[in-house]
């Protein structure tokens, strides 16, 4: 009897966690599935920005095209770009105004790779148009378009999902043995059962078969939403970083300008990688205005990706060329591993394309569990209320 009462208590907890979070989790699940294909969808929706119609032979290396753009636009600072690009695409760069220059109404520019001229530009603020649709979906997924308050709220939704998942697993355990023989029916779906029972089977069996992966998805959702408040300080307390820089205050809060070129910084980074025996290829270049640092990312393919624990970063002082900082999760402490593993695990990029597709499936499965969970609750709510009324009437008349 005590065990049954305990299970009933956990059932109520599971039910109300599900009811409270279902709508928001449903939105996050569907948008998360869409975001696994965000690069493809962005290119489909904005082909006029991405597509390069010229000859492949006329293409300049991205770093040269960027130098031409910077020379022609002295009031604009290029803050990031890839070092390789598809032969049929323009070069996507990120930009910002230089200190004391007028604000820009865009932060991405698509360069013609043959001339370094802008073929198009856009803002990455969320918006209801094809240019800003992917940022809109991303913000909706992360914070319901409600800024920092929405991020915190969705963090608590993710925490409710995490707790409810563990409680849901416990609720499938049989009340008496033999354990595995009596547990197995919870893993099975049968189309021969009533529709109501099929909905319960789908809800329960999908959660069981996918439990380890959904648990990771829920846990990484919590850590991403509470990254600065919880996960970063927790990870660096458990295992302090061997090389730390960005936990300090930026020395140029109003921004500054570099004295060196991107080409100079790339040469320094390649020399540093060679000295450290890094066989990976340079993938992207970055400039941080509030630190006056050039950064170069290195990856296994030469394209920015988050397989394994993501890229290695080298940073050089943009005034002196001095080596300043390295972010290498493969040689630093376990704290940096904890920090860097969160996004690749959540997005599936840690394992490449197949893992990303699996995260797409997990997003659909999470949306399904929200739907079937609410359906089962509504189906059982009427009989449950009737039983309570009957019990109350019997107690009153006694």
Buried (B, 14 or more C-beta within 10 A) or exposed (E): EEEEEEBEEBBEBBBEBBEBBBEBBBBBBBBBBBBBBBEEBBBEBBEEBBBBEBEEEEBBBBBBBBBBBBEEBEEBBBBBBBBBBBEEBBBBBBBBBBEEBEEBEBBBBBBBBBBBBBBBBBBBEBEEEBBBBBBBBBBBBBBBEBEEEBBBBBBBBBBBBBBBBBBBBEBBEBEEEEEEEEBEEBBEBEEEEEEEEBBBBBBBBBBBEBBEBBBBBBBBBBBBBBBEEEBBEBBBEEBEBEEBEEEEEBEBEEBBBBEBBBBBBBBBBBEBBEEEEBEBBBBBBBBBBEBBBBBBBBBBEBBBBBBBBBBBBBBBBBEEBEBBBBBBBEEBBEBBBBBBBBBBBBBBBBBEEEBBBBBBBBBBBBBBBBBBBBBBBEBEEEEEEEEEEEEEEEEEEE
